[in-house]
């Protein structure tokens, strides 16, 4: 048996010693505090607490003109720049000048070989044709015109070699390919021996005609 009048443990068996909220036996419980226990704290701020910060920007921060978000969180992929029309026209003009020079050279050589005589004014026509075709399809770029002039000189020269080879093949009763391919050095040597001032003059006039044909095309 427990002895009578044993002191009770306050607040569910907690010891009174060291407990500031523990009262002795029969003491009244402390009254609940009144008022605002947080009265010393400043009132809660009103309005936008982030009012000093600039508003969030809208749209694409990477300058996408369509306003679409950048893929993978980085800058948007920019399309490859289109090819320059000037560069395309220049390349086309040079190629056309080269092709026209080949065609004109063959026609000019066949004409000389058929009539078996030199026709200097035809060289002017060769240059005019090369320059006109190059500028008509490739534009009046100075590089295109210069290429047409150079190619026209080559066309006149090789055209005359073709004519010489045709005459020599007819005289030797052999094929043209045999003379032109197997004896090309002989053909060039004969051409140099027969060349005079008027021949070089017509070659120069052919280059000038190429420039005139390029200007005429535009």
Secondary structure, DSSP 8 states (H G I E B T S, - for coil): ---SS----HHHH--STT-TT---TT--------S-TTTTS-----S-TTTTS-----S-TT--TT----GGGS----------HHHHHHHHHHHHHHHHHHHHHHHHHHHHHHHTS--THHHHHHHHHHHHHHHHHH-S-HHHHHHHHHHHHHHHHHHHHHHHHHHHHHHHTS-HHIIIIITHHHHHHHHHHH--HHHHHHHHHHHHHHHHHHHHH-
